């Protein structure tokens, strides 16, 4: 290679970018993200191997009957001494044991004459069989990596893949054809791959399968460079030669990166040295029709320069985006593995995981019960308005329970009584969702009370009533309390169940959540439900007993009711106050006969006294009912919210997640609850491998940034 040309290909910038890409590939990042690369692809016998040998000046073993059998990554670097190292990168689909065996293969030589033997050893490690009589794959999805160092080496990295095979032949099966096609698609579909599509001038352009394949993944030809080989096989002046010249000018099949023409070593030139081959190629392009082409687009030396610059520009453009992708994928995989929780392979790991999970759930549950919303769990949906329909609101358990208790008290006050006794039967409209009590006029209410007094009459004096009448009236008036209370307790229980499910969904992995619920939560909730309704049943039964009251609120209400009746009786009876007059001396009031006014009030009260003793009893019974109902209503609301909701539901809720329960659990049960299924173990190993590769890629990028900053500082100082 010309020394000036070689110097152009050995810049520090090229070295840094290509070394970065190589390091990223060595750490396995290419199995996760597409890396900037040049991939040599083409049909079988298109001249790829000869092209590769000319580009790299490495005497690869050649077989005219069959070409490359596996992907080969070639890294050329400028170093003081000649050295060639061969390693194998196993395909990700291989087992762990196979990958360890293949990764252990590494050989170095300084004499290229030893290369054929090393290549054969590599094929054996890959399991490739070249003996037609023995069963075995002819191709492998493993990648052979060749690192070539030397003082006259350009900075260049290429990936050579097996040529596409059009039909089965002796020693090549349909499975081999599919393997080669899969390898080709794997490389050329990657968005950061520049495809070096090699076509032979011996075959018509329309029959070149590689062009159709590349167009499938690069329809606009934005990342494809066409390379025409074997132009010397075309007859001078023929239409075929003219057609390929048109193609080389990018006038037939347009490619954004254009075309390049090289002359491979002919069969009779097999013994030519590298220098002789270069001279023969230059002589060929000086004659015939090919001299009409831009000479930068012909010849192996110009192709080497072109590819080196192309890879440099491509790497400079893609590496910043690749760095961003590494950070994004790394965070995504870390988030995903975090969802799997800590490893749970051993009983010790299982017990630790379960104890930590229980403690975390217990702390959140306790905070929710007490109404201290500092945990991140409660910050979900903070911008959403409070509503029992909102999952964010129901996470704040104490707030939701307080709201529901208030609604229960309001509902009991509005529709807890069977009859609404009014002076007139008409009543203002209530909200449509409220079941209105039946409205009774005063006359109907009197008849209702009279009927109950008649059924309950004992030896009491006329004008008095059996004390049990008030109880009978109260039981009928409050008969809907049971339905309302049961509905309220059921809603509270459902709210708490949803709250617990939300905690588990937030803290536990998907595979543990259901098992934890089934083993440790369901029975506790069932006991909680049983004890809650048992307590409620007792309250309801107490409510069906004769009312017992020691609260002065009853007598206060009774007295207020009587005063209201008296005030209504006196309305219109009291005389109008005298009208004052004013003179120059002051204000004068006419004489007012207080005694006469009192006589009128007393006379009016006497005239309005109920003469029917039964009516008097009915009025008294209804007054007692109204007073005792208010007292019992407040007591019932307090008992339901305190003795049922608080004692049997809220206070027992945080005990469900108590870490103390985990201590006494037997080992088989712990394993049943939290042990990882095989699918989770595989997913964890998969993510751990990805994270390891991405973290190595992250370190590589950071070291490059640090190195660039240091070099820049040194340059500024100089």
C-alpha positions as CSV (number, residue, x, y, z in Angstrom):
1,X,0.0,0.0,0.0
2,X,1.2,3.5,-0.8
3,X,2.8,5.1,2.3
4,X,0.9,8.4,2.0
5,X,-2.4,6.5,1.5
6,X,-1.6,4.3,4.5
7,X,-0.9,7.4,6.7
8,X,-4.3,8.7,5.8
9,X,-5.8,5.5,7.2
10,X,-3.9,5.5,10.5
11,X,-5.2,8.7,12.2
12,X,-5.7,8.7,16.0
13,X,-9.4,9.6,15.5
14,X,-9.9,6.6,13.3
15,X,-8.2,4.4,15.8
16,X,-10.2,5.7,18.7
17,X,-13.6,5.3,17.0
18,X,-12.9,1.9,15.6
19,X,-11.4,0.6,18.9
20,X,-14.5,1.8,20.7
21,X,-16.8,-0.1,18.3
22,X,-14.6,-3.2,18.6
23,X,-14.6,-3.0,22.4
24,X,-18.4,-2.7,22.4
25,X,-18.6,-5.8,20.1
26,X,-16.2,-7.7,22.3
27,X,-18.3,-7.1,25.4
28,X,-21.3,-8.6,23.6
29,X,-23.2,-5.3,23.1
30,X,-24.0,-6.3,19.5
31,X,-26.4,-8.9,20.8
32,X,-28.5,-6.1,22.3
33,X,-28.0,-3.1,20.1
34,X,-27.0,-2.5,16.5
35,X,-23.4,-1.4,16.2
36,X,-21.8,0.7,13.4
37,X,-20.3,-1.9,11.1
38,X,-19.4,-2.7,7.5
39,X,-20.8,-6.0,6.4
40,X,-19.6,-7.8,3.2
41,X,-22.5,-9.7,1.8
42,X,-23.4,-11.3,-1.6
43,X,-24.3,-14.4,-3.4
44,X,-22.2,-17.5,-3.3
45,X,-19.2,-17.3,-5.6
46,X,-19.6,-13.5,-6.1
47,X,-15.9,-13.0,-5.3
48,X,-16.3,-12.0,-1.6
49,X,-13.4,-14.1,-0.3
50,X,-11.0,-12.7,-2.9
51,X,-12.3,-9.2,-2.3
52,X,-11.7,-9.7,1.5
53,X,-8.2,-11.1,0.9
54,X,-7.3,-8.1,-1.2
55,X,-8.7,-5.6,1.3
56,X,-7.1,-7.1,4.3
57,X,-4.0,-8.6,2.6
58,X,-4.6,-11.7,4.7
59,X,-4.2,-15.0,2.7
60,X,-7.4,-16.7,3.7
61,X,-7.7,-20.4,2.8
62,X,-9.9,-20.5,-0.3
63,X,-12.1,-23.3,-1.7
64,X,-13.5,-22.8,-5.2
65,X,-16.3,-25.3,-4.4
66,X,-17.7,-23.5,-1.4
67,X,-17.2,-20.1,0.3
68,X,-17.4,-18.7,3.8
69,X,-19.2,-21.0,6.3
70,X,-19.6,-18.5,9.2
71,X,-19.5,-14.8,9.9
72,X,-16.0,-13.4,10.2
73,X,-15.2,-10.2,12.0
74,X,-11.9,-8.7,10.9
75,X,-10.2,-5.9,12.8
76,X,-7.2,-4.3,11.2
77,X,-5.1,-2.1,13.4
78,X,-1.8,-0.3,13.1
79,X,0.8,-1.7,15.6
80,X,4.6,-1.9,15.5
81,X,4.7,-5.8,15.2
82,X,2.8,-8.3,13.1
83,X,0.3,-10.4,15.0
84,X,-2.9,-12.3,14.2
85,X,-5.3,-13.5,17.0
86,X,-8.3,-15.7,16.3
87,X,-11.2,-16.1,18.7
88,X,-14.8,-17.4,18.4
89,X,-17.9,-15.5,19.6
90,X,-20.5,-18.2,20.3
91,X,-24.1,-17.7,19.1
92,X,-26.5,-16.6,21.9
93,X,-28.7,-19.6,21.2
94,X,-26.0,-22.1,22.3
95,X,-26.1,-23.6,25.8
96,X,-24.0,-22.2,28.6
97,X,-21.6,-25.1,28.5
98,X,-21.1,-24.7,24.7
99,X,-20.6,-21.0,25.1
100,X,-17.9,-21.6,27.8
101,X,-16.1,-24.1,25.5
102,X,-16.2,-21.8,22.5
103,X,-15.2,-18.7,24.4
104,X,-12.1,-20.6,25.7
105,X,-10.8,-20.9,22.0
106,X,-8.1,-18.4,21.4
107,X,-5.0,-18.7,19.2
108,X,-2.3,-16.2,18.1
109,X,0.3,-16.5,15.2
110,X,2.9,-14.3,13.6
111,X,3.2,-16.3,10.4
112,X,0.2,-16.4,8.1
113,X,1.2,-19.8,6.9
114,X,-0.2,-21.2,10.1
115,X,-3.7,-19.7,9.4
116,X,-5.2,-22.7,7.5
117,X,-4.5,-25.0,10.5
118,X,-6.1,-22.5,13.0
119,X,-9.1,-22.0,10.7
120,X,-9.6,-25.8,10.7
121,X,-9.4,-25.9,14.5
122,X,-11.9,-23.2,14.8
123,X,-14.3,-25.0,12.5
124,X,-14.1,-28.1,14.7
125,X,-14.9,-26.1,17.8
126,X,-17.9,-24.6,16.0
127,X,-19.0,-28.1,15.0
128,X,-18.7,-27.5,11.3
129,X,-18.3,-30.7,9.2
130,X,-16.7,-30.5,5.8
131,X,-16.8,-34.2,5.2
132,X,-19.8,-34.9,3.0
133,X,-20.3,-38.4,4.4
134,X,-20.6,-37.4,8.0
135,X,-23.8,-35.7,9.3
136,X,-23.3,-32.2,10.7
137,X,-24.0,-28.6,9.8
138,X,-22.0,-27.0,6.9
139,X,-22.6,-23.5,8.4
140,X,-22.5,-22.0,11.8
141,X,-24.1,-18.9,13.5
142,X,-21.0,-18.4,15.6
143,X,-18.7,-15.6,14.6
144,X,-15.0,-15.9,14.0
145,X,-13.1,-12.8,15.2
146,X,-9.7,-12.1,13.6
147,X,-7.6,-9.3,15.1
148,X,-4.7,-8.3,12.7
149,X,-2.0,-6.0,13.8
150,X,1.0,-4.6,11.9
151,X,2.9,-1.5,11.0
152,X,1.4,-1.4,7.5
153,X,-2.2,-2.1,8.5
154,X,-5.0,0.4,7.9
155,X,-7.6,1.2,10.6
156,X,-10.5,-0.9,9.3
157,X,-13.1,-3.3,10.6
158,X,-15.2,-5.5,8.3
159,X,-17.7,-8.3,8.9
160,X,-17.8,-11.0,6.2
161,X,-20.8,-13.3,6.1
162,X,-21.5,-16.5,4.1
163,X,-22.7,-16.0,0.5
164,X,-26.4,-16.6,-0.3
165,X,-27.0,-20.0,-1.8
166,X,-29.7,-20.3,-4.4
167,X,-30.3,-24.1,-4.4
168,X,-29.2,-27.3,-2.7
169,X,-26.2,-29.1,-4.0
170,X,-24.0,-32.0,-2.9
171,X,-23.1,-31.3,0.7
172,X,-25.5,-28.3,1.0
173,X,-29.0,-29.0,2.5
174,X,-32.1,-26.9,2.7
175,X,-31.3,-26.3,6.3
176,X,-27.9,-24.9,5.3
177,X,-29.6,-22.5,2.9
178,X,-32.0,-21.3,5.6
179,X,-29.0,-20.9,8.0
180,X,-27.1,-18.7,5.6
181,X,-30.2,-16.6,4.8
182,X,-30.8,-16.1,8.6
183,X,-27.2,-15.0,9.1
184,X,-27.5,-12.6,6.2
185,X,-30.8,-11.1,7.4
186,X,-29.5,-10.8,11.0
187,X,-26.7,-8.5,9.9
188,X,-28.3,-6.5,7.1
189,X,-31.5,-5.7,9.0
190,X,-29.6,-3.8,11.7
191,X,-30.1,-0.1,11.3
192,X,-26.4,0.8,11.9
193,X,-25.0,-1.7,9.4
194,X,-23.6,-0.5,6.1
195,X,-24.1,-3.2,3.6
196,X,-21.2,-3.9,1.1
197,X,-23.3,-5.7,-1.5
198,X,-20.9,-7.7,-3.7
199,X,-22.2,-8.7,-7.1
200,X,-20.3,-10.6,-9.8
201,X,-20.1,-9.2,-13.4
202,X,-20.5,-12.9,-14.5
203,X,-24.2,-12.8,-13.5
204,X,-26.9,-10.5,-14.8
205,X,-27.8,-7.7,-12.4
206,X,-31.5,-8.8,-12.3
207,X,-30.4,-12.2,-11.0
208,X,-28.3,-10.9,-8.1
209,X,-30.2,-12.2,-5.1
210,X,-28.3,-10.0,-2.7
211,X,-29.7,-6.8,-4.2
212,X,-33.3,-8.0,-3.6
213,X,-32.4,-9.0,0.0
214,X,-30.7,-5.7,0.8
215,X,-33.6,-3.7,-0.7
216,X,-35.9,-5.5,1.7
217,X,-34.2,-3.9,4.7
218,X,-32.8,-0.8,3.0
219,X,-35.5,0.1,0.4
220,X,-34.1,3.6,-0.3
221,X,-30.5,2.4,-0.6
222,X,-29.3,4.8,2.2
223,X,-26.8,2.4,3.8
224,X,-25.7,0.2,0.9
225,X,-22.5,0.4,-1.1
226,X,-22.5,-1.7,-4.2
227,X,-19.2,-3.5,-5.2
228,X,-18.8,-5.0,-8.6
229,X,-16.3,-7.9,-8.9
230,X,-14.9,-9.8,-11.9
231,X,-15.3,-7.1,-14.5
232,X,-12.5,-8.7,-16.5
233,X,-14.8,-11.6,-17.4
234,X,-17.0,-9.3,-19.5
235,X,-16.2,-9.2,-23.3
236,X,-14.8,-5.8,-24.4
237,X,-17.4,-3.7,-26.1
238,X,-20.3,-6.0,-25.2
239,X,-23.7,-4.9,-24.0
240,X,-23.1,-6.6,-20.7
241,X,-20.0,-4.5,-20.2
242,X,-22.0,-1.3,-21.0
243,X,-24.7,-2.4,-18.6
244,X,-22.3,-2.9,-15.7
245,X,-20.6,0.5,-16.5
246,X,-24.1,2.1,-16.2
247,X,-24.6,0.3,-12.9
248,X,-21.2,1.5,-11.7
249,X,-22.1,5.1,-12.5
250,X,-25.1,4.7,-10.2
251,X,-27.5,5.1,-13.1
252,X,-29.3,1.8,-13.0
253,X,-29.7,0.7,-9.4
254,X,-29.3,3.9,-7.3
255,X,-27.5,3.6,-4.1
256,X,-26.9,6.7,-1.9
257,X,-23.3,5.5,-1.1
258,X,-22.7,4.6,-4.8
259,X,-20.8,1.8,-6.5
260,X,-17.2,0.6,-6.6
261,X,-15.5,-1.7,-9.1
262,X,-12.6,-4.1,-8.3
263,X,-10.8,-6.7,-10.3
264,X,-10.3,-9.9,-8.3
265,X,-7.3,-12.1,-8.8
266,X,-8.0,-14.4,-11.7
267,X,-7.3,-18.2,-11.5
268,X,-4.2,-17.8,-13.6
269,X,-3.0,-15.1,-11.2
270,X,-3.4,-17.3,-8.1
271,X,0.3,-17.1,-7.4
272,X,0.5,-13.3,-7.7
273,X,1.9,-11.4,-4.8
274,X,-0.1,-8.5,-3.3
275,X,2.0,-6.0,-5.3
276,X,1.6,-8.0,-8.6
277,X,-2.1,-8.2,-8.0
278,X,-2.3,-4.4,-7.5
279,X,-0.3,-3.7,-10.7
280,X,-2.5,-6.0,-12.7
281,X,-5.7,-4.3,-11.4
282,X,-4.4,-0.8,-12.2
283,X,-3.4,-1.8,-15.7
284,X,-6.9,-3.3,-16.3
285,X,-8.7,-0.1,-15.3
286,X,-6.5,2.1,-17.5
287,X,-7.8,0.3,-20.5
288,X,-11.2,-0.4,-22.0
289,X,-14.4,1.2,-21.0
290,X,-13.6,1.4,-17.2
291,X,-11.3,4.4,-17.7
292,X,-14.5,6.4,-18.1
293,X,-15.3,6.0,-14.4
294,X,-14.1,8.3,-11.6
295,X,-10.8,6.5,-10.7
296,X,-11.6,7.0,-7.0
297,X,-14.4,4.4,-7.5
298,X,-12.2,1.7,-8.9
299,X,-9.5,-0.5,-7.5
300,X,-8.8,-2.2,-4.2
301,X,-6.6,0.6,-2.7
302,X,-9.2,3.2,-3.4
303,X,-11.9,0.9,-1.9
304,X,-9.8,0.5,1.2
305,X,-9.6,4.3,1.6
306,X,-13.3,4.7,0.8
307,X,-14.4,2.1,3.3
308,X,-12.1,3.5,6.0
309,X,-13.5,7.0,5.6
310,X,-17.0,5.6,5.3
311,X,-16.7,3.7,8.6
312,X,-15.1,6.7,10.3
313,X,-18.0,9.0,9.3
314,X,-20.5,6.4,10.1
315,X,-19.0,5.8,13.5
316,X,-18.8,9.5,14.3
317,X,-22.5,9.9,13.5
318,X,-23.7,6.8,15.3
319,X,-21.6,6.6,18.5
320,X,-23.4,9.5,20.3
321,X,-26.8,8.0,19.5
322,X,-25.5,4.6,20.5
323,X,-24.3,6.0,23.8
324,X,-27.8,7.3,24.4
325,X,-29.3,3.9,23.5
326,X,-27.0,2.2,26.0
327,X,-28.2,4.5,28.8
328,X,-31.8,4.0,27.8
329,X,-31.7,0.2,27.5
330,X,-29.7,-0.1,30.7
331,X,-32.3,1.8,32.7
332,X,-35.1,-0.1,31.1
333,X,-33.5,-3.5,31.9
334,X,-32.7,-2.4,35.5
335,X,-36.3,-1.3,36.0
336,X,-37.4,-4.7,34.6
337,X,-35.2,-6.7,36.8
338,X,-36.3,-4.6,39.8
339,X,-39.8,-5.8,39.1
340,X,-38.5,-9.4,39.6
341,X,-37.4,-8.5,43.1
342,X,-34.4,-10.0,44.8
343,X,-33.2,-13.5,43.8
344,X,-35.2,-16.3,45.5
345,X,-33.3,-19.5,44.6
346,X,-32.4,-20.8,48.1
347,X,-34.6,-21.1,51.2
348,X,-32.5,-18.4,52.9
349,X,-33.1,-16.0,50.0
350,X,-36.8,-16.9,50.0
351,X,-37.2,-16.2,53.7
352,X,-35.3,-12.9,53.5
353,X,-37.3,-11.8,50.5
354,X,-40.6,-12.7,52.2
355,X,-39.6,-10.9,55.4
356,X,-38.6,-7.7,53.5
357,X,-41.8,-7.9,51.4
358,X,-43.9,-8.2,54.5
359,X,-42.2,-5.4,56.3
360,X,-42.6,-3.1,53.3
361,X,-46.3,-4.0,53.0
362,X,-46.8,-3.7,56.7
363,X,-45.3,-0.1,56.8
364,X,-47.5,1.0,53.9
365,X,-50.6,-0.6,55.4
366,X,-50.0,1.0,58.8
367,X,-49.5,4.4,57.2
368,X,-52.7,4.0,55.3
369,X,-54.7,3.0,58.4
370,X,-53.3,5.9,60.4
371,X,-53.6,8.4,57.6
372,X,-49.9,9.4,57.3
373,X,-49.3,9.5,53.5
374,X,-45.5,10.0,53.3
375,X,-44.7,6.8,51.4
376,X,-44.3,6.9,47.6
377,X,-47.2,4.5,47.4
378,X,-49.6,7.3,48.3
379,X,-48.1,9.8,45.8
380,X,-49.7,8.0,42.9
381,X,-52.2,10.2,41.1
382,X,-51.9,13.1,43.4
383,X,-53.2,15.4,40.7
384,X,-56.5,13.5,40.6
385,X,-59.5,14.9,42.5
386,X,-60.7,12.7,45.4
387,X,-63.3,10.1,44.4
388,X,-64.0,6.6,45.6
389,X,-64.0,5.6,41.9
390,X,-60.3,6.7,41.7
391,X,-57.6,4.1,42.5
392,X,-55.4,7.0,43.6
393,X,-57.9,8.2,46.2
394,X,-58.6,4.7,47.6
395,X,-54.9,4.2,48.2
396,X,-55.4,6.8,51.0
397,X,-57.3,4.4,53.1
398,X,-58.0,6.5,56.2
399,X,-59.3,9.4,54.1
400,X,-61.6,7.0,52.1
401,X,-62.9,5.3,55.2
402,X,-63.7,8.7,56.9
403,X,-65.5,9.8,53.8
404,X,-67.5,6.6,53.7
405,X,-68.4,6.8,57.4
406,X,-69.7,10.3,56.9
407,X,-71.7,9.2,53.9
408,X,-73.2,6.3,56.0
409,X,-74.2,8.7,58.7
410,X,-75.8,11.1,56.1
411,X,-77.5,8.2,54.4
412,X,-79.0,6.9,57.6
413,X,-80.2,10.3,58.5
414,X,-81.8,10.9,55.1
415,X,-83.4,7.5,54.4
416,X,-82.9,5.4,57.6
417,X,-86.5,6.1,58.8
418,X,-89.5,4.3,57.3
419,X,-91.9,7.2,57.7
420,X,-91.4,10.9,57.2
421,X,-94.1,12.6,59.4
422,X,-95.2,16.0,58.1
423,X,-98.1,18.4,58.6
424,X,-98.9,18.0,54.9
425,X,-98.3,14.9,52.8
426,X,-96.3,16.7,50.1
427,X,-92.6,17.1,50.5
428,X,-89.7,18.7,48.6
429,X,-88.0,16.6,46.0
430,X,-85.0,14.6,47.1
431,X,-82.0,13.7,45.0
432,X,-82.9,10.9,42.5
433,X,-80.4,8.4,44.0
434,X,-81.9,8.7,47.5
435,X,-84.7,6.3,48.3
436,X,-87.2,8.6,50.0
437,X,-89.1,7.4,53.1
438,X,-92.8,7.2,52.9
439,X,-94.4,10.5,53.8
440,X,-97.2,10.4,56.4
441,X,-99.4,13.3,57.3
442,X,-100.0,14.0,61.0
443,X,-103.4,12.3,60.7
444,X,-101.9,9.1,59.2
445,X,-99.1,9.2,61.8
446,X,-101.8,9.4,64.5
447,X,-103.6,6.5,63.0
448,X,-100.3,4.5,62.8
449,X,-99.6,5.2,66.5
450,X,-103.3,4.5,67.5
451,X,-103.2,1.1,65.8
452,X,-100.0,0.2,67.7
453,X,-101.4,1.4,71.0
454,X,-104.6,-0.6,70.5
455,X,-102.6,-3.8,69.8
456,X,-100.4,-3.2,72.8
457,X,-103.1,-2.2,75.4
458,X,-102.7,-3.6,78.9
459,X,-104.0,-2.4,82.3
460,X,-102.6,1.1,81.9
461,X,-105.0,4.0,82.7
462,X,-106.9,5.8,80.0
463,X,-104.7,8.5,78.4
464,X,-101.6,6.4,79.1
465,X,-100.0,3.9,76.8
466,X,-97.9,0.7,77.2
467,X,-94.2,1.7,77.3
468,X,-93.5,-1.1,74.8
469,X,-95.5,0.9,72.2
470,X,-92.5,3.2,71.7
471,X,-90.3,0.1,71.1
472,X,-92.7,-1.3,68.6
473,X,-92.9,2.0,66.7
474,X,-89.1,2.4,66.8
475,X,-88.5,-1.1,65.4
476,X,-90.7,-0.4,62.4
477,X,-89.3,3.1,61.9
478,X,-85.7,1.8,61.9
479,X,-86.1,-1.4,60.0
480,X,-83.9,-0.2,57.1
481,X,-80.9,0.3,59.3
482,X,-79.8,-3.3,58.9
483,X,-79.7,-3.1,55.1
484,X,-77.8,0.2,55.2
485,X,-75.3,-0.9,57.8
486,X,-74.6,-4.2,56.0
487,X,-74.1,-2.4,52.7
488,X,-71.7,0.1,54.5
489,X,-69.6,-2.7,56.1
490,X,-69.5,-4.6,52.8
491,X,-68.2,-1.5,51.0
492,X,-65.6,-0.9,53.7
493,X,-64.4,-4.5,53.4
494,X,-64.2,-4.2,49.6
495,X,-62.3,-1.0,50.0
496,X,-59.7,-2.6,52.3
497,X,-59.3,-5.6,50.0
498,X,-58.6,-3.3,47.1
499,X,-56.2,-1.4,49.3
500,X,-54.3,-4.6,50.2
501,X,-54.2,-5.7,46.6
502,X,-52.8,-2.4,45.6
503,X,-50.0,-2.7,48.1
504,X,-49.1,-6.1,46.9
505,X,-49.2,-5.1,43.3
506,X,-46.9,-2.2,44.1
507,X,-44.4,-4.1,46.2
508,X,-44.5,-7.8,45.1
509,X,-43.5,-9.3,41.8
510,X,-46.2,-10.6,39.5
511,X,-45.4,-14.3,40.3
512,X,-45.3,-13.7,44.0
513,X,-48.4,-11.4,44.3
514,X,-51.0,-14.0,43.7
515,X,-49.3,-16.7,45.8
516,X,-48.8,-14.3,48.8
517,X,-52.5,-13.3,48.5
518,X,-53.6,-16.9,48.4
519,X,-51.4,-18.2,51.3
520,X,-51.3,-15.2,53.7
521,X,-54.1,-12.8,53.0
522,X,-57.3,-14.6,51.9
523,X,-57.9,-16.5,55.2
524,X,-57.2,-13.3,57.2
525,X,-59.7,-11.4,55.2
526,X,-62.2,-14.2,55.6
527,X,-61.8,-14.1,59.4
528,X,-62.1,-10.3,59.3
529,X,-65.3,-10.5,57.4
530,X,-66.7,-13.1,59.7
531,X,-65.9,-11.2,62.9
532,X,-67.1,-7.9,61.4
533,X,-70.5,-9.2,60.5
534,X,-70.8,-11.1,63.7
535,X,-70.3,-7.8,65.6
536,X,-72.7,-6.1,63.3
537,X,-75.3,-8.8,63.8
538,X,-75.0,-8.2,67.6
539,X,-75.6,-4.5,67.1
540,X,-78.6,-5.2,64.9
541,X,-79.9,-7.6,67.5
542,X,-79.4,-5.1,70.3
543,X,-81.3,-2.6,68.1
544,X,-84.2,-5.0,68.1
545,X,-84.4,-5.1,71.9
546,X,-86.4,-2.6,73.9
547,X,-84.6,0.7,73.8
548,X,-82.6,1.5,77.0
549,X,-81.5,5.1,77.3
550,X,-79.6,7.0,80.0
551,X,-78.8,9.9,77.7
552,X,-80.4,13.2,78.7
553,X,-80.5,14.0,75.0
554,X,-83.7,12.0,74.9
555,X,-85.5,14.2,77.5
556,X,-84.0,17.3,75.9
557,X,-85.5,16.3,72.5
558,X,-88.8,15.4,74.1
559,X,-89.0,18.8,75.9
560,X,-88.0,20.7,72.7
561,X,-90.8,18.9,70.8
562,X,-93.4,19.8,73.5
563,X,-92.2,23.4,73.5
564,X,-92.6,23.5,69.7
565,X,-96.2,22.3,70.0
566,X,-96.9,24.9,72.7
567,X,-95.4,27.7,70.7
568,X,-97.6,26.6,67.8
569,X,-100.6,26.7,70.1
570,X,-99.8,30.2,71.3
571,X,-99.2,31.5,67.9
572,X,-101.9,34.2,67.2
573,X,-103.2,34.2,70.8
574,X,-100.8,36.7,72.3
575,X,-102.0,40.3,72.1
576,X,-100.2,42.7,69.9
577,X,-97.7,45.0,71.8
578,X,-98.9,48.6,72.3
579,X,-97.8,51.2,69.8
580,X,-95.7,53.9,71.4
581,X,-96.1,57.6,70.6
582,X,-93.6,60.5,70.7
583,X,-93.9,64.1,71.9
584,X,-91.6,66.9,72.8
585,X,-90.9,65.3,76.1
586,X,-90.1,61.8,74.8
587,X,-91.7,58.4,73.9
588,X,-95.0,57.5,75.6
589,X,-96.4,53.9,75.9
590,X,-100.1,53.4,76.6
591,X,-101.1,51.3,79.7
592,X,-100.7,47.5,79.1
593,X,-102.9,45.0,81.1
594,X,-100.5,42.1,81.8
595,X,-103.0,40.2,83.9
596,X,-105.6,40.3,81.1
597,X,-103.0,39.1,78.6
598,X,-102.1,36.2,80.8
599,X,-105.7,35.3,81.2
600,X,-106.1,35.1,77.5
601,X,-103.1,32.8,77.1
602,X,-104.3,30.5,79.8
603,X,-107.8,30.4,78.4
604,X,-106.4,29.7,74.9
605,X,-104.3,26.8,76.2
606,X,-107.3,25.4,78.0
607,X,-109.4,25.6,74.9
608,X,-106.7,23.7,72.8
609,X,-106.2,20.9,75.3
610,X,-106.8,17.5,73.8
611,X,-110.0,16.1,75.1
612,X,-109.6,12.6,73.5
613,X,-107.4,10.6,75.8
614,X,-106.4,8.2,72.9
615,X,-105.3,11.2,70.8
616,X,-103.3,12.4,73.7
617,X,-101.6,9.0,74.0
618,X,-100.9,8.9,70.3
619,X,-99.2,12.3,70.4
620,X,-97.1,11.4,73.4
621,X,-96.1,8.1,71.8
622,X,-95.0,9.9,68.6
623,X,-93.1,12.5,70.6
624,X,-91.2,9.8,72.4
625,X,-90.5,7.9,69.2
626,X,-89.1,11.0,67.6
627,X,-86.8,11.7,70.6
628,X,-85.6,8.1,71.1
629,X,-85.0,7.7,67.3
630,X,-82.6,10.6,67.2
631,X,-80.7,9.2,70.2
632,X,-80.6,5.7,68.9
633,X,-79.6,6.8,65.4
634,X,-76.5,8.6,66.7
635,X,-75.7,5.6,68.9
636,X,-76.1,3.2,66.0
637,X,-73.8,5.2,63.7
638,X,-71.2,5.5,66.4
639,X,-71.4,1.7,67.2
640,X,-71.1,0.6,63.6
641,X,-68.2,2.9,62.8
642,X,-66.3,2.2,66.1
643,X,-67.1,-1.4,67.0
644,X,-67.3,-2.8,63.5
645,X,-65.3,-0.7,61.2
646,X,-62.5,0.3,63.6
647,X,-62.3,-2.7,65.9
648,X,-62.8,-5.5,63.5
649,X,-61.5,-4.1,60.2
650,X,-59.1,-1.2,60.5
651,X,-57.2,-2.3,63.6
652,X,-56.7,-5.8,62.3
653,X,-55.8,-4.7,58.8
654,X,-52.1,-4.1,59.4
655,X,-51.7,-7.4,61.2
656,X,-52.2,-9.2,57.9
657,X,-48.7,-8.2,56.8
658,X,-47.0,-8.6,60.1
659,X,-43.4,-9.8,59.6
660,X,-43.7,-11.8,62.8
661,X,-45.9,-14.3,61.0
662,X,-43.0,-15.1,58.6
663,X,-40.8,-16.3,61.5
664,X,-43.0,-19.2,62.2
665,X,-43.8,-20.2,58.6
666,X,-42.4,-23.7,57.7
667,X,-39.8,-23.8,54.9
668,X,-42.1,-25.6,52.4
669,X,-44.7,-23.0,52.7
670,X,-42.2,-20.2,52.3
671,X,-40.9,-21.8,49.1
672,X,-44.5,-22.2,47.9
673,X,-45.1,-18.5,48.4
674,X,-42.0,-16.8,47.0
675,X,-39.7,-19.3,45.2
676,X,-39.0,-18.2,41.6
677,X,-40.5,-20.2,38.8
678,X,-38.1,-21.5,36.1
679,X,-39.4,-18.8,33.7
680,X,-38.5,-16.0,36.1
681,X,-35.1,-17.5,36.8
682,X,-34.4,-17.6,33.0
683,X,-35.6,-14.0,32.7
684,X,-33.4,-12.9,35.6
685,X,-30.3,-14.6,34.0
686,X,-31.2,-13.0,30.7
687,X,-31.6,-9.5,32.1
688,X,-28.4,-9.9,34.3
689,X,-26.4,-10.8,31.2
690,X,-27.9,-7.8,29.3
691,X,-27.2,-5.4,32.2
692,X,-23.6,-6.7,32.5
693,X,-23.0,-6.1,28.8
694,X,-24.7,-2.7,28.9
695,X,-22.7,-1.6,31.9
696,X,-19.5,-2.6,30.2
697,X,-20.6,-0.6,27.2
698,X,-21.4,2.3,29.5
699,X,-17.9,2.1,31.0
700,X,-16.4,2.0,27.5
701,X,-18.2,5.2,26.5
702,X,-17.2,7.0,29.7
703,X,-13.6,6.0,29.3
704,X,-13.6,7.3,25.8
705,X,-15.1,10.6,26.9
706,X,-12.5,10.9,29.7
707,X,-9.7,10.0,27.3
708,X,-10.9,12.6,24.8
709,X,-11.1,15.3,27.4
710,X,-7.6,14.5,28.6
711,X,-6.2,14.6,25.1
712,X,-8.0,17.8,24.4
713,X,-6.5,19.4,27.5
714,X,-3.0,18.3,26.6
715,X,-3.5,19.7,23.1
716,X,-4.5,23.0,24.5
717,X,-1.5,23.1,26.8
718,X,0.8,22.3,23.9
